[in-house]
């Protein structure tokens, strides 16, 4: 039997991002009064009719922004939005974001004409203590996603200090995430980044039991490392969504036209064997909602074996009840990935049922929802306020829970390094 101390040691080994973050600078360590502080935020938000349609990520960054303004920093915020392909595209301008941020802060937030160049440098020199400047879309330049050293140097030259508060891209080795942090003297974690890493890592360090991991979404490959990392900790793994197809196929079930590449089926079979050896219960769908196509919910019906000309697009009613039962006594829940095509009425019942089951635990369990589609589902079904934590980063939360050290964390300045430089 594993001792409690052994379990703690294993937990620490799995929470590598939290371990790394504990060594890094915080806002308290930065001299920022009247200094230009370059802040990487995640303002990759949807825009409709020229206005921000969902400001969740903007609001999440407000604690760091307000704290820096109160400390009389001169704020220079930078973010990407969408995928403009390395060239300016008005469709992906940060202008609507600047407007919404100004409304939330009740201040004038200026938008720079670019994120690098002489005009940007001039705009930064004009900032007064507490002013806020938002740079234009980072991904207007191919050097951002390529982590080009020259582009990183251009971003860094306008800053006296750097703050990373963009958890949603902390798993990306991009210029604004890791390149700048290695150049600017003093690169610290913002409040959002720190809160995300510390909260998510609670699920990896001696979590209360029973621990139920809920997985959905499309790709088994995206979840293999996560399952491997938490397998010694969890009691049950509940699997729905498109990735369930591979597990069902590995058991010999007919999945029709549902997406399940041969590699995914092989991976799923290996995970089923590993879970059995670890004594972890795997909860898979018994019944499914199938239809000829995603855009044909009118012909959706309940099946146990999917016909060749149909595909599984949600879990069925019996599986909804079984999944809710499997979640019902949990003390720790981590949920990453929807159970079906929840955006389409007719294929949303599974995700809705899981959301309701997780929400019922609001006063009794530690419940975490990964970002991306799962967070969107939590908002859609009105449970975001009834869980312990909804992450702002889908890929980043997945990597963190998989035991990786996020590049955006590793790139920050170690406290000892700053101390050595100041001596």
N, C-alpha and C positions, 0 to 999 in steps of 0.2 A: 504493500500500500504506500502511496506517495505521501510524505509528510507535509504538513502545512507550509513549513519553510521551503521545502522543495517546490511546492506549487507556486509560492511567491516568486522564487527564482525563475521558474519557467515563465511566469507571467511577465516579469521584467524583460526577459529575453524577447518576448513577442512584441512588446510595446516599444519598439526601437525608436520611433519618431519622438515619443515622449521623453525617452532617455536623452536623445540628442537635444531636444528643445530645452531641457533643464540646464544645459551648459551654455545656452545662448543669451545674448543681450536682451533685455526688456526695455520698455519705454522709460523705466526709471533710471536706466543706465546711460541714456543719451543726453548730452547737453544740447538743448534745442531752442532756447530762447533767442528769437530774432534770427534763427538760422533757416536756410532753405532745406526743408525735409521732404525728400522724394518718397512717396507712399505708393506701393503697388497694391491696388484694390482690385476686386473682381466685380466690375460693373457690366458684365456681359449679360444684359437684361433684354427682354423682349420689348419691342417698340411697335405700336400700332397707331396709325394716323398721326405720326409725329410726336406721340407722347409715350412715356414709359408705361407699359401695360402691367408690369409686376415689379415693384420696387423692393422686394425682399432683400436682395443682395446689397442694395444701396443702404437700406436701413441697418443691415448687419454691420456695416463699416462705420456707422455714426459714432459709436463710443470712442474709437481710436481717433477719428477726425476731430471730435469735440475736445478730447483731452489734449491733442496737439495744439488746437486753436487757443485753448485756455492757458497753455504754457507759452503763448506768444510765438509759436513757430510760424514760418511762412510756408504754407502747404502747397506742394506740387503733387497732384494725384495723377496716376497713370493706370490705364486699363486697356484691354482689347474689347471689342464687341463683334460677335459674328466671325465670319471667315471671308474677309474682303480679298484674300489672295495676294497679299503683299503689295497692293497698290491702292491709292485713294478711291473710295467709292462712297458717294453721299448717302447711300442706303444704310451704311454702317457708321455714320458719324456719331460722335459722342455728344452732339449738341442737345438732344433730348435728355440725356443723362445729366448734363450740366444744369439744365433748367429744373429738373426734378430735385437734384441735390440742393440747389439754391432754395427751393421751396421748403425742403425738410430742415435745412439749417437756418432759414430766414436770413440769408446773406446773399450777396451777389457772387456767384461762382462764374469766373471767366473761363472761356474755352480758348485754348491756344490754337493757332492755325495748323500746328503740326505737333509732333512729340519730340523732334530734334531740330537743330538749326538755329540761325541767328535770331529769328523772330521769337523763338521760344526762350532763348537766353535773355533777350531784352525784356520779355514779359516777366521773367523771374526776378530780374533786377528791380522791377517796379513794384514788387509785392511788399506790403507792409506787414507787421506782426499781426497774425490772425487771419490774413487774407488766404483765399483758396483759389488755386488755378488748376483746371483740369486739362491735361494734355489730350490732343486728338488721338484717335485709335492707333494703338501700338502696331497692330497688324496691317496698317497701311505700308509697313516696311517689312520686306521678307527677312531682314536681319533679326526680327523678334523671334520667330519660331525656329530660326536656324541657330539661335544663340551666337550670333555674329559678334566677335569681340569689339570690332569697330563701332557697331551700333550700340552695344552696351556702354562703351566709353563715352559716346555722345550723350546718352541718357545720364550717365553718372556725373558729367562735368557741370551740371547745373545744381548739384546737390551737396550739402554739407553733411547730411546724414540720410540713411535709408531705413524705411520701415516696411516690412512685409506683412500685409494684412489680407492677402488674397488666397485663402485656403483652397478655393476652387481650382487654382492653377498651381498649387504647391507641389504637385506631382510632375510638373512639366519643367524640363531643363531649358527654359527660354531666357532670352537676354534680360528681360525685366525682372525675372524671378531669381536667376542664379548669377548671371553675368554682372549685373550692377552691384549685387551684394558683395562681390569679391573685389570691387574697386573703391566704392565709397567708404570713407573711414567711419566705422560704426554702423552695422546693419543689424537691426533689432526686430523682434517679433511684435506685431501689433496685438491688440486685445482679442480680435476675432480669431486670428491664427492660433494664438495661445489657447483660447477657450475651446476651439475645435479639437486640437490635438489632445489636450488634457481630458476633455469629456469623452471623446471616442475611445481613448486609451483605457478608460475605466472598465470597458468591456473585456480588456485583455489582461487585467491584473486582478486575480482573485475575485471574479465576478460572482455575485449571489446566484444560487442554484434554485430551481432548474434554469439552465441557460438554453434558450431556443433561438436558433439562427434561421431566418426566413430569407430565402433566395428566389429571385425571379429574373426577368429580363431575358435577353436573347442568347448570350454566349456562355457556354460552360467554361471555355478557356479563360474568360475574365474572372472566374470565381475559384479556379483551382487553387491558387496560392492562398486565398482567403480561407477556404475550407481546410487546407492543410495546416494553416497557422492556428486555427481555433478548434480543430478536432479534439485535442486533449482537454479542452475546456467545456465543450457543449454537451448537452444531453440529447437534444433533438435537432435535426435539420429538416426544415419544411421547404419543399421545392415545388414551385409552380412556374408559370410563364413559359416562354418558348424553350428555355433551357431544360424544362421537365421532359420535353420530347426525347432528348438524348438518353435520359435515365430510363424512361419507359421503353425505348427501343433496346437498351442494354438488357432489359428484363424480358425481351421478346414480344413486347406489345406492338400492335400495328398502329403506326402513327400517320399513315396516309401521306398526304403532300406536305406535312409539317416539316419545317426546317430542322434538320439534324444531320450535319456532316458526319462522315465515318469517323473522323478524328475525335469529334465531340462525343460520339457514342462510346468510343474506346476510353476516353477520359472519364466519362460517367461510370462505366463499368469498374474502372479502377477505384473510383471514389466510393462506390457501393461496397467494394471489398474492404477498403480501408476503414470505412465507418463501422462495418460489422466487426472487424478486429478490435476496434476501439470501444465497442459497446455503445455506439451512438445510434439512436433510432433515426432512420430515414423515412420521412413522411412524404409520400408521392401521391399524385391525384389518382383516384379510382375512376372517376368519370370526368368527361371533358365537354366543353361547348365547341362544336365543330360547325363549319360553314364552308361553302365553296370558295369564298374570298373574304378579305378583310372588310371590303365595302359592301358586303351582303349580309348584314345582321338579320334581315327579315327571314332568311333561310337557316338561321342558327338552330341547332337542336342538340340534345344531350346524347352522348355516345360513350361507349367504353372501349371500342376499337374504332379508329378513324379510317374512313373509306379512302381509297386511292385518289379520288377526285375532290377531297376535302382536306381541310387543315384544322388543327386545334388552335383556338383563339382565346380560350379562357378555361378555368377549371369548372367542373360541374357542381350542382347543388350538394351532392353527397360529400364531395371533396371540400366544399366551403365549410360544411359542418365539422368534418374531421380536422381540418386545419385550425378552425377556431378552438376546438377541444384541445389540440396539441399545444396551443398558445396559452390556454386558459390558466394554467397554474405556474406560468413562468415568473421568475424573479429578475431575469435579465433577458432582454430581447434585442437583437440586432436584425434590422430588416433592410435588405438591399435588392430592389427589383420588383416590379409589379407582377401580378399573377396572370395577366392577359392584356389585351389591347384596351386598357381601361378608358382611353379617351373616346371610345365608341360605345354608345349605349347598346346593350345587348351582349357586350364582351367585357363589362365592367364589374359584374357581380363578385367575382373572385377577389379582386383587389379591394373592393368595398368591404367584403366580409372579413378579410385579414385586417384591414384598417380598423374596423369596429372592434375586433378581438384585441388588437394592440391597445386601442384607446381605453378599453375596459380596465386595463392594468394601471391607469394613470396614478392611482394613489398607493399602489402596492409593489411596483416593479420599476427597474431602471430600463427604459425603453429608448432605443436609438433608431432613427431613420436615416439611411444614407441619402445623399443628395440626388440630383438628377430627376429621373422619372418618378422615383419613390417619393421624393419631397413634393413634386407636383401633385401626385395622387393624394398625399396627406392634406394638402391645401384644398384640392378639389372636393374631398370627402369630409372636410371640416374637422380633422383631428389633429392638426399641427400644434394646437395649443394644449393637447391632452397627452403629449408624449414628453419624455425627459429632454430629448434633444433632436432637432431636425438639422442635419448638416447642410451647409451651403455648397458642398463639393461632392459630386458623385464619384468620379474617378479618383480623386484624392482620398476620400474616405475608404474606398475599396483598397487602395494601395496601403494606406495606414493600417487597416485591419488585417491586411495580408502580412504585416510584420516588416514592411519596408521602411527605410528612412527616407522621408520625402526630400527631394532635391532642394525645394524651397526652404526647408528647415536646415538641412546640412550646410547650405551656403551662408547662413547668418554668422555673425561674428561671435566667436567664443569669448566668454568673459576673461579668461586667462590671456587670450591674444590681445585684447584691448589693454589689459593691465600691463603686459610686456611693452606695448608700444608707448605707453604713457610714462614709463619709468626712464 
